[in-house]
Amino acid sequence: MWDFSFIVLYALIIALVIEIGVLLFRMTGLDRNIARYQVISMLTGTGFTTQESALIIDHPIRRRISSGLILFGYFSLAVIISSIATILSNDLRIGLLLAVIAVLIGVLLIFKNKVVFNTLENRFEHEMDTEYNLEDWPMKTALALDDDEMVAIIEIKHDSDYIGAPGRALVEENLDIVLLIIRRGDEILRFDLFEVELQEGDKIMIIGKEDDIKRRYKGMLSEDER
């Protein structure tokens, strides 16, 4: 009976840590579903790589949070291994687990408080403003993109109809899509992009509505954006 109680209580601790991690990531502006998936990935040490993981890696404050979660994940593995030995010796410390759960519930309730949540959210934003240069910000944050917008890279391949066409040919007038830069080998083109004659191998960074970009440039998006 006590063996089962120990497992349930420790699972509850893990669940509380996940919820606290999700709240911390949400304070930095990360979507709830993305935050939950990434927290679970960090705690389990799966190293599952998705395009969404860049949202963590590219953000200084999120990297700090993720470091703590990764370390807790490894700590949990050590606890689980030692707990097996403890269970076998019948020396379970249920009281200690209950105390840890009480503390975590208290932390979770504090973070869920709207005043605390908004205060920490503003503090994280202020820290980004004051302690990090704009070039250190995640691109989506720096450009203040909405959830339905994205930055993407399209490639001009050898069989592209756009070879020899000006940059303006890439953008339809009725679509809210903007050309940001053109990478041509080691050269970066930033000015008069509408007049630049496109060449094979060009990689064009654009910004706009995600649905419009994926529909308009299907087959041209770089592998990371598909």
CORKABEL-V916747 format. One record per residue. SS is DSSP state (H for helix, E for strand, L for the rest). D_LAST is the distance of its C-alpha to the last C-alpha in Angstrom with 2 decimals. Layout:
[[SS:D_LAST] [SS:D_LAST]]
This chain:
[[L:50.10] [H:49.54] [H:46.99] [H:44.89] [H:45.46] [H:44.24] [H:40.94] [H:40.42] [H:41.32] [H:39.04] [H:36.12] [H:37.01] [H:36.89] [H:33.36] [H:32.34] [H:34.04] [H:32.37] [H:28.94] [H:29.98] [H:31.37] [H:28.25] [H:26.14] [H:28.68] [H:28.63] [H:24.88] [H:25.21] [H:27.95] [L:25.56] [L:23.39] [L:20.76] [L:19.83] [H:22.06] [H:19.63] [H:17.45] [H:20.82] [H:22.28] [H:19.56] [H:19.69] [H:23.50] [H:23.85] [H:21.69] [H:23.96] [H:27.15] [H:26.53] [L:25.48] [L:22.73] [L:20.54] [L:17.45] [L:14.54] [L:11.54] [L:9.64] [L:12.51] [H:15.09] [H:14.72] [H:16.32] [H:19.28] [H:19.60] [L:19.51] [L:22.16] [H:25.74] [H:27.20] [H:24.44] [H:24.91] [H:28.59] [H:28.02] [H:25.66] [H:28.34] [H:30.90] [H:28.87] [H:28.15] [H:31.88] [H:32.88] [H:30.77] [H:32.70] [H:35.90] [H:35.28] [H:34.97] [H:38.31] [H:39.87] [H:38.83] [H:40.35] [H:43.51] [H:43.68] [H:44.00] [H:47.07] [H:48.29] [H:48.03] [H:50.02] [H:52.65] [L:52.74] [L:52.46] [L:49.75] [L:49.46] [H:48.52] [H:50.11] [H:47.89] [H:44.75] [H:46.03] [H:46.64] [H:43.12] [H:41.72] [H:44.01] [H:42.82] [H:39.12] [H:39.80] [H:41.68] [H:38.82] [H:36.35] [H:38.74] [H:39.25] [H:35.55] [H:35.19] [L:37.98] [H:36.63] [H:38.87] [H:37.80] [H:34.08] [H:34.30] [H:36.51] [H:34.18] [H:31.16] [H:33.18] [H:34.38] [H:30.93] [H:29.99] [H:33.31] [H:32.80] [H:29.51] [H:31.43] [H:34.45] [H:33.48] [L:30.18] [L:29.50] [H:26.81] [H:24.88] [H:24.76] [L:23.03] [L:19.37] [H:17.86] [H:17.10] [H:20.74] [H:22.23] [L:20.85] [L:21.84] [L:18.66] [L:18.94] [L:16.86] [L:15.22] [E:14.43] [E:11.91] [E:12.00] [E:9.35] [E:10.07] [E:10.34] [E:12.24] [L:15.40] [L:15.84] [L:19.32] [L:19.22] [L:17.86] [L:20.25] [L:19.93] [L:21.86] [L:25.12] [L:24.14] [E:24.55] [H:21.80] [H:22.85] [H:21.64] [H:18.01] [L:19.02] [L:20.56] [L:23.58] [L:22.85] [L:19.44] [L:19.50] [E:17.24] [E:18.75] [E:18.45] [E:19.03] [E:19.50] [E:19.16] [E:19.12] [E:21.25] [L:22.09] [L:23.99] [E:24.69] [E:23.14] [E:23.97] [L:24.44] [L:27.08] [L:27.56] [L:23.93] [L:24.70] [L:27.33] [L:25.54] [E:25.37] [L:21.92] [L:22.00] [L:20.10] [L:18.09] [L:17.78] [E:14.87] [E:15.01] [E:14.19] [E:14.20] [E:14.84] [E:15.05] [E:14.38] [H:10.93] [H:11.71] [H:13.16] [H:10.45] [H:7.80] [H:10.93] [H:12.57] [L:10.18] [L:8.45] [L:8.59] [L:9.24] [E:6.31] [L:6.86] [H:5.71] [H:5.87] [H:3.82] [L:0.00]]
